[in-house]
Amino acid sequence: MSNVPKITDDQFDTEILQSEIVAVVDFGATWCGPCKKLHPIMAELAEEMAGQVKIVEVDVGDNPDTAAKYAVVSVPQVLIFKNGEVAERIVGVLPKPKLKDKIEAHLLKG
């Protein structure tokens, strides 16, 4: 079982935009093959980086409003939020070390 919580359109503002720490949102879909490859990577990062970042998953099929708001037209897509704003957008599956480096870069910036 994944330790990455799934959030909905209704929870997005509270969970992500009002987050005190960097938030990483994995936009995906159940029918998306590459998304299934990304999920275990995100689960490992959530465990390794617990307390430093908040990692969540949004199913674009179930939550079209959030996907549309952030122009997520292809999945998988990872958005890194800092202070309620999109700090970085990553389209596709990256190897875990590269993805971790990208997330950590936002922890270091003031």
Secondary structure, 3 states (H helix, E strand, C coil): CCCCCECCHHHHHHHHHCCCCEEEEEEECCCCHHHHHHHHHHHHHHHHCECCEEEEEEECCCCHHHHHHCCCCCCCEEEEEECCEEEEEEECCCCHHHHHHHHHHHHHCC
